[in-house]
Each structure stands twice: as structure tokens, then as C-alpha cells.
Amino acid sequence: MNAAHESYENQNARFWIENGILFFQYKPNTTIDLEVAMRVVADRIALQNERPLPVFCDIRGIASIDKAARDYLAKSGSLLAKAVALIGSENVSITMSTFYVEISKPSVPTRIFTIEQEALDYLKSFL
């Protein structure tokens, strides 16, 4: 991983840091199980290099996510995140996100958005 560029990509997602916000984008048709969840969290934490940051998480590429992955992301997925803005578009990702926020109860402030600028405005309050 090259920290100078402050970006990274694995088979499931792309990550980059811009203006103090970590952007996290799942690739199209990603299926998330526990193994994938653990990999993306480990890669995100490595990129952050122990710096707590607000996280802009684009979940529009997620095709499905299982309970083990949801539970893992709600706990370990919040490490080094000051706050999380989930960006969804289709009803499916909004439904998944609502379920995640209300049932899995992530350990940092987490909100769901469909408009990217609103999500960025929310995260800027955590800078």
C-alpha cells in the first residue's frame, strides 16, 4: 500500500482520503460475507494509519450482505471512524442500511443518505 497517494483498492472496494474524509466505495455487485467484511475493514484501517476519520461509505455496489458480516461491520467496522455516512440509491441498499443502523447498532454515529452533498455536510461536522 502506498500511503503517499492515500488510496487503496482491493477486489471488493476502493478507498481514498480527501479533505480529511475517508471515502469508501464498494465495487458493483459485491456480496459481503464475514471474510469480505474483515478484509475491507483491515484494509481501511491500514490506510487510515491510526488516524480517526469521518467515513463516507458508498454502499450502492452491495448486492447482498449476511448477518455475520453486518454484525462484524457494526462493531469492528467502526474502528477509527469518527462517524459514518452511508450512501445508497436503490431501495435495496436503503433497506439494508436501515436494517444495519437499527438492528446491528453501529458503535459510532451513522446516518443514511441518498444525496452525496448531504452526507458530506454531515461528515464535515466531525472534522
N, C-alpha and C positions, 0 to 999 in steps of 0.2 A: 504494500500500500504506500502511495506517495503522499505524504502529509502536506507537501508544498502546494499541491493542487487542491487539497481539501475536497477530494471527491473519490468515490469508490463505486464499483459495480460488481455484483455477483450474479448468479444465474436467476435470482428472483427479484432483485430490486437495484435501484440506483440511489446513491446518497451524495449530497453535497452540502457545503456550508456557505451561506451567503448572507452578508449583513447581520451576522450573529444568530442566524436561524439555521437549524439543520433541516434540509429538505430530504424527504424520504419518499421514493416513488416505486410502488410495486409494478412489475412488468405485466403486460396483458396476459390474462388467463392464468394467473398464478393460483395454485392450490396450496394452502398453508396447512401443514401438519406440524407436530411438535418439532421435528428435525429442522424444517424450514424456519420456523419461528426462532429457534435457538440460534441458527446461523445468521439470520438478519439482525438479531439483537447484538450478537457478538461483533459483527462487522460494524454496526452503527457505533457501538461503544468504543471500538478500536479507533474509528475515525474521529470521534469526539476527544480522544486522548485526555480523559478525566475532566473535561470542561462541561459543566451542566449547561444545556442549551434548550430553548424552546424548540419543539419539533413540529414541522409541517408534514403530515403523513398523507400522501395521496393513495387512497385505497381503491381507486377506480379500476385497477387491474386485477383485483382479487376475484377469482371465480368461486372459491369456497374456502372455508376455514373450519377446522374441527374444534371440539370443546377443549381438548388438551392444549392446543395452540392458543386459543382465546385466553384460557386461564394463565398460561405462561406469559403471554404478552401483557396481560393486565397487571402482573406482578413484576417480573424481570424486565419486561418491555418498557417500563417506566424509569429504569435506572438512568441517571444523568439527564433526565428530561425535566425541565422546569414546568412545562405544560405541553399538551399535545392538541393540535387541531387536526381532526380527521376530515379529509375532503372526499366526498362521494358524489356520484351523479345519479346513476340508475337507482331505482327503488331497492334493488337487491343490496347494494353497498350501504345505503342508508339504513335498511332493516338490520343488516349485520352490525353496523356501527352502534345503532341504538341498543341492540341486544348486548353488545360488548360493554357499553358505558353503564347500562342499567343493571345487568346481571353480573358481569365479571368485576365491575367496580375498580377501574384502574386507580393506582395509588397517587397519581398527580392530576391536577385539573385537566380535564379532557372534554372537548366540545366537538360537535359535528357540524360541518358546513357544506354548502353546495357552491358557494361563491368564494373563489380564492382570495379576493381582496379582503373580505370579511375575516377570513381565517388569519391572514397576515396581520390585520389590525389587532385581532385578539392576541396573537403571539407577541406583538411589539410591546404590549403592556407587561411582559415578563422579561424584557431585555434589561 
